Amino acid sequence: MKNNAKIIFHIDLNMFFCTVAAILNPSLRGKAFAVGRENTYKGVISTASYEARAYGIHSGMSLVDAYRKKHDLIVVSVDYNHFVEYHNKFISLLKEYTNLIEVASIDEAYLDMSEIAKTRHPVDVAKEIQQRLYKQYGLSSSIGIAPTLFLAKMGSDMKKPMGLTIIRKREVEKILFPLSVKDIFGIGKKTYPKLIENNINTIGELINQRDKSISLIGENAYNYVYNAVYGNTSNVVDGNRYSDSQSISTSQTYDYPLQTEDDILFELRGMTKKLVRKLNADNYYTKTIRVTFRNTDFKTYSKGKSVDYTNDFYEIFDVVSEIIADNYHNEPLRLVGVELSGLEKNIPLEYNLFTYQSITEKENNLKSLITEFKEKYGDNFIQKGVDKK
């Protein structure tokens, strides 16, 4: 690659959740295991190790079906804070190479490496990052190097684990055309089966059979894929792409519907933690919390509630739980999601004419609760905590 070209890295941590689980518990290495809820048949698999995937176990699969495929499957739960800890290590290491970083999710990021590539070969830098992530933190990664974000993402998906793929514009037909249409980044789960059913199996066939492809997916979708494949989409790495939006959200569609309120709240808790981490990273506060859920008849509901500005996980998840308690009617759900909107930056947390009364009321309620407990259980029931180390 020429040093004056725009050089984008997409770095994807391989099997991140399982990797962190194995770092915390090395006895899991080399075994078929999944991250989910322990000691129960309720809920779904968050992610599965490569060894478990060999049995057909995958994310979104119900624990019942996972155990049917492998009765002695090991299932572990991991505190989400551990994932955040390793995400922060990941991003901190990347910042040693460039400040132009766009965090795409907890386990992937785009980097504009054009400047460092003026003095070092991009492949050497990529290999160094891979080795450092693995040796320092135990995190394996795959890296795509390309002139656009789309092509870099396509490259990182091609070789796992510990893969490294370069995609130049002049080589897209050679590298991408043989790939399955289901490998197109961003293509919908309903779109690629339609193409395959109509004998358009590869990216090359989709591009070259223009009229047929347009009849199946529409002209706008075809034009997007065409331009993306040929490197005519964005090459701008924007660290504020998501943080400056008026809302942030996340959702998950499940192959096997969530059956109980406990399952739903378990999934929403993880989603809420992910969003709160984004809030705190950029000093944002949310005003409105919304929960979306879709039943097996594909009817979608969305319920929200406005609160005082907050970026506190427990306050936000209390509202999420309240929305579910008031609106969930014991039906299987195929999708759940959380949205935080009305975002504002650097809301001052101070006593003023409006906040003083609210804070005072909370303090008085706490004092009343303590008095009530002491009257009922005695003066020694509640004592000051001592940090024992």
MARPALUM-255714 format. One line per field, with one value per residue (C-alpha): residue number from 1; chain; x, z, y. Coordinates in steps of 0.05 Angstrom, whole numbers, m for minus. Each point is the difference from the previous one (the first is absolute). Example, Ala and Ser with C-alpha at 12.3 -4.5 7.8 and 13.67 -1.06 7.14 Angstrom:
BEGIN
n <- c(1, 2)
chain <- c(A, A)
px <- c(246, 27)
pz <- c(156, m13)
py <- c(m90, 69)
This chain:
BEGIN
n <- c(1, 2, 3, 4, 5, 6, 7, 8, 9, 10, 11, 12, 13, 14, 15, 16, 17, 18, 19, 20, 21, 22, 23, 24, 25, 26, 27, 28, 29, 30, 31, 32, 33, 34, 35, 36, 37, 38, 39, 40, 41, 42, 43, 44, 45, 46, 47, 48, 49, 50, 51, 52, 53, 54, 55, 56, 57, 58, 59, 60, 61, 62, 63, 64, 65, 66, 67, 68, 69, 70, 71, 72, 73, 74, 75, 76, 77, 78, 79, 80, 81, 82, 83, 84, 85, 86, 87, 88, 89, 90, 91, 92, 93, 94, 95, 96, 97, 98, 99, 100, 101, 102, 103, 104, 105, 106, 107, 108, 109, 110, 111, 112, 113, 114, 115, 116, 117, 118, 119, 120, 121, 122, 123, 124, 125, 126, 127, 128, 129, 130, 131, 132, 133, 134, 135, 136, 137, 138, 139, 140, 141, 142, 143, 144, 145, 146, 147, 148, 149, 150, 151, 152, 153, 154, 155, 156, 157, 158, 159, 160, 161, 162, 163, 164, 165, 166, 167, 168, 169, 170, 171, 172, 173, 174, 175, 176, 177, 178, 179, 180, 181, 182, 183, 184, 185, 186, 187, 188, 189, 190, 191, 192, 193, 194, 195, 196, 197, 198, 199, 200, 201, 202, 203, 204, 205, 206, 207, 208, 209, 210, 211, 212, 213, 214, 215, 216, 217, 218, 219, 220, 221, 222, 223, 224, 225, 226, 227, 228, 229, 230, 231, 232, 233, 234, 235, 236, 237, 238, 239, 240, 241, 242, 243, 244, 245, 246, 247, 248, 249, 250, 251, 252, 253, 254, 255, 256, 257, 258, 259, 260, 261, 262, 263, 264, 265, 266, 267, 268, 269, 270, 271, 272, 273, 274, 275, 276, 277, 278, 279, 280, 281, 282, 283, 284, 285, 286, 287, 288, 289, 290, 291, 292, 293, 294, 295, 296, 297, 298, 299, 300, 301, 302, 303, 304, 305, 306, 307, 308, 309, 310, 311, 312, 313, 314, 315, 316, 317, 318, 319, 320, 321, 322, 323, 324, 325, 326, 327, 328, 329, 330, 331, 332, 333, 334, 335, 336, 337, 338, 339, 340, 341, 342, 343, 344, 345, 346, 347, 348, 349, 350, 351, 352, 353, 354, 355, 356, 357, 358, 359, 360, 361, 362, 363, 364, 365, 366, 367, 368, 369, 370, 371, 372, 373, 374, 375, 376, 377, 378, 379, 380, 381, 382, 383, 384, 385, 386, 387, 388, 389)
chain <- c(A, A, A, A, A, A, A, A, A, A, A, A, A, A, A, A, A, A, A, A, A, A, A, A, A, A, A, A, A, A, A, A, A, A, A, A, A, A, A, A, A, A, A, A, A, A, A, A, A, A, A, A, A, A, A, A, A, A, A, A, A, A, A, A, A, A, A, A, A, A, A, A, A, A, A, A, A, A, A, A, A, A, A, A, A, A, A, A, A, A, A, A, A, A, A, A, A, A, A, A, A, A, A, A, A, A, A, A, A, A, A, A, A, A, A, A, A, A, A, A, A, A, A, A, A, A, A, A, A, A, A, A, A, A, A, A, A, A, A, A, A, A, A, A, A, A, A, A, A, A, A, A, A, A, A, A, A, A, A, A, A, A, A, A, A, A, A, A, A, A, A, A, A, A, A, A, A, A, A, A, A, A, A, A, A, A, A, A, A, A, A, A, A, A, A, A, A, A, A, A, A, A, A, A, A, A, A, A, A, A, A, A, A, A, A, A, A, A, A, A, A, A, A, A, A, A, A, A, A, A, A, A, A, A, A, A, A, A, A, A, A, A, A, A, A, A, A, A, A, A, A, A, A, A, A, A, A, A, A, A, A, A, A, A, A, A, A, A, A, A, A, A, A, A, A, A, A, A, A, A, A, A, A, A, A, A, A, A, A, A, A, A, A, A, A, A, A, A, A, A, A, A, A, A, A, A, A, A, A, A, A, A, A, A, A, A, A, A, A, A, A, A, A, A, A, A, A, A, A, A, A, A, A, A, A, A, A, A, A, A, A, A, A, A, A, A, A, A, A, A, A, A, A, A, A, A, A, A, A, A, A, A, A, A, A, A, A, A, A, A, A, A, A, A, A, A, A, A, A, A, A, A, A, A, A, A, A, A, A)
px <- c(0, 26, 15, m41, m64, m54, 14, m55, 7, m60, 20, m47, 13, m11, m55, 8, m49, 25, 72, m11, m36, 60, 49, m38, m5, 57, m29, m51, 53, m9, m68, m70, m32, m47, m13, m70, m39, 29, m38, m64, m34, m31, 27, 44, 74, 36, 59, 33, 73, 27, m3, m73, m16, 25, m63, m45, m7, m3, m19, m75, m13, m42, 36, m49, 20, 73, m1, m36, 58, 51, m28, 65, 9, 34, m38, 30, m24, 49, m9, m7, 51, 54, m18, 3, 68, 30, m34, 35, 67, m13, m16, 57, 50, m28, 7, 75, m2, m52, m53, m45, m40, m73, m26, m51, m18, 31, 45, 15, 27, 21, 67, 25, 73, 18, 49, 40, 2, 44, 58, m19, m29, m74, 9, 57, m43, m60, 43, 29, m70, m23, 60, m5, m74, 13, 63, m21, m74, m13, m46, 4, m22, m11, 18, m24, 41, m34, m14, m72, m36, m44, 59, 40, m58, m7, 74, m1, m58, 37, 53, m13, 32, 62, m11, 28, m30, 17, m53, 22, m51, 34, m7, m73, m24, 54, m11, m73, m37, 9, m30, m71, m53, m13, 71, m18, 6, m68, m42, m65, m16, m62, 37, 56, m45, m44, 61, 25, m69, 3, 69, 40, 50, 62, 16, 25, m66, m39, 43, 1, m74, m24, m72, m14, 31, m40, m65, 16, 28, m17, 43, 22, 27, 34, 33, 24, 32, 31, 32, 22, 33, 37, 25, m45, m27, 25, 73, m10, 14, m43, 9, m64, m44, m42, 14, m28, m67, m63, m11, 36, m32, 12, m44, 3, m43, m2, m7, m35, m49, 12, m53, 0, 7, 64, 31, m21, 28, 65, 10, m21, 48, 59, m26, m10, 71, 27, m38, 19, 73, m8, m34, 55, 56, m23, m30, m71, m64, m67, m69, m44, 5, m37, m9, m20, m26, m28, m43, m4, m55, 52, m41, 49, m13, 41, m10, 40, 6, 33, 41, 48, 64, 43, 57, m6, m9, m43, m48, m6, m9, m53, m40, 11, m25, m60, m19, 3, m41, m54, m2, 23, m58, 34, 8, 62, 42, 44, 33, 16, 38, 17, 6, 27, m20, m3, 75, 35, 73, 30, m64, 23, m13, m8, m49, m45, m71, m28, 45, 6, m71, 7, 65, m26, m62, 44, 43, m61, m30, 65, 1, m72, 15, 60, m42, m54, 49, 32, m68, m17, 67, 40, 55, 54, m35, 29, 72, 53, 35, 73, 44, 33, 60)
pz <- c(0, m16, 60, m28, m4, 54, 44, 45, 50, 25, 62, 24, 65, m14, 42, 51, 53, 1, m1, 62, 35, m15, 25, 66, 2, m39, 10, m54, m55, m53, 26, m29, 42, m7, 36, 28, 64, 44, 34, m39, m65, m7, m45, m62, m19, m4, m37, m8, m4, m66, 31, 17, m69, m30, 31, m33, 62, m14, 30, 8, 8, 60, 55, m7, m73, 15, 53, m50, m48, 55, 67, 38, m29, 50, 10, 39, 18, 3, 33, m55, 35, m21, m73, 9, 34, m60, m49, 34, m4, m74, m15, 43, m40, m66, 23, 2, m76, m19, 29, m60, 29, m11, 50, m37, 59, 63, m41, m64, m24, m62, m2, m51, m6, m58, 41, 32, m68, m26, 42, 13, m45, 19, 2, 50, 44, m5, 20, 58, 25, m6, 38, 55, 11, 6, 42, 47, 9, m31, m53, m70, m58, m74, m39, m68, m35, m56, m27, 27, 63, m37, m33, 64, 36, m56, 6, 75, m8, m52, 44, 72, 49, m4, m73, m40, m67, m47, m51, m52, m48, m60, 32, 23, m57, 14, 76, 10, m61, 20, 69, 17, m1, 73, 15, m23, 61, 19, m44, 34, 23, m44, m61, m13, 3, m54, m44, 11, m13, m68, m16, 16, 47, m3, 3, m72, m24, 37, m32, m70, m3, 12, m26, 36, 64, m2, m10, 64, 47, m32, m36, 62, 34, m63, m10, 72, m6, m67, 26, 65, m34, m49, 56, m12, 70, 63, 18, 60, 69, 46, 75, 13, m50, 55, 61, m31, m19, 37, 19, 7, m2, m5, m13, m13, m42, 25, m41, 61, 35, 71, 42, 69, 32, 34, m68, m28, 58, m3, m73, 11, 58, m45, m53, 52, 26, m71, m12, 68, m16, m63, 40, 51, m51, m31, 61, m25, 41, m23, 10, m31, 6, m49, m5, m65, m5, m56, 9, m42, m43, m18, 34, 28, 63, 25, 68, 30, 62, 14, 62, 30, m39, 20, m22, 59, m19, 59, m10, m75, 9, 54, m53, m51, 52, 15, m73, m7, 64, m26, m73, m7, m5, 8, m75, m36, m29, m62, 10, 58, 0, 40, m24, 39, m30, 15, 10, 30, 18, 66, 39, 66, 61, 53, 52, m30, 10, m40, 19, 74, 15, m37, 34, 68, m10, m16, 61, 45, m29, 16, 71, 10, m26, 47, 59, m18, m3, 67, 34, m27, 7, 51, m2, m21, m62, m45, 10, m38, m51, 8, m60, 18, m43)
py <- c(0, 70, 43, 58, m41, 1, m59, m26, m57, m39, m40, m54, m37, m74, m33, 56, m21, m72, 24, 43, m58, m45, 53, 3, m76, m33, m70, 19, 3, m52, m21, 6, 55, 58, 66, 3, m14, m54, m57, 10, m20, 69, 54, 1, m7, 67, m30, m68, m23, m27, m70, 9, 28, m66, m31, 52, 43, 75, 67, 10, m74, m21, m36, m58, m10, 10, m55, m45, 8, m12, m25, 15, 70, 46, 65, 58, 69, 58, 68, 51, 45, m50, 10, 76, m8, m37, 47, 58, m36, m12, 73, 26, m41, 25, 72, m10, m3, 53, 46, m12, m58, m16, m50, m43, m46, m29, m45, 37, 67, 38, 37, 51, m21, 45, 42, m57, m35, 57, m27, m73, m54, m12, m76, 7, 45, m47, m61, 39, 19, m72, m27, 52, m12, m74, 2, 56, m16, m68, 30, m29, 44, 3, 62, 26, 54, 39, 70, 2, m21, m51, m35, m1, m33, m51, m15, m12, m49, m43, m34, m20, m7, 44, 17, 57, 20, 57, 22, 50, 31, m32, m69, 1, m45, m51, 0, 15, m27, m74, 12, m19, 55, m15, 27, 70, 45, 28, m45, m20, m70, 1, 27, m50, m62, 33, 9, m71, m29, 35, m28, 63, m32, 44, 74, m4, m29, 55, 55, m29, m19, 71, m4, m65, 25, 65, m39, m38, 52, 67, 51, 39, m63, m23, 68, 1, m69, 18, 64, m31, m59, 45, 45, 60, 7, 36, 3, 47, m28, 43, m10, 41, m36, m30, 44, 63, m31, 18, m72, m66, m68, m75, m59, m74, m46, m72, m63, m31, 47, 22, m34, 32, 69, m24, m17, 67, 40, m40, 20, 72, 7, m15, 48, 55, m8, 6, 65, 30, m14, 43, 55, 4, m4, 65, 35, m5, m4, m28, 29, m54, m76, m43, m76, m34, m71, m43, m62, m63, 32, 53, 54, 52, 41, 59, 32, 57, 42, 67, 11, 50, 1, m60, m44, m48, m73, m18, 59, m16, m74, 13, 37, m56, m51, 44, 5, m76, m9, 47, m22, m72, m50, m68, m12, m27, 56, m4, 67, 46, 65, 62, 72, 60, 67, 74, m2, 60, 9, 21, 10, 33, m43, 53, 25, 53, 24, m58, m58, 17, m20, m66, m18, 20, m43, m60, 12, 7, m64, m37, 27, m21, m70, m7, 23, m50, m58, 21, 3, m69, m36, 40, 53, m49, m25, 54, 20, 38, m44, m17, m16, m66, m18)
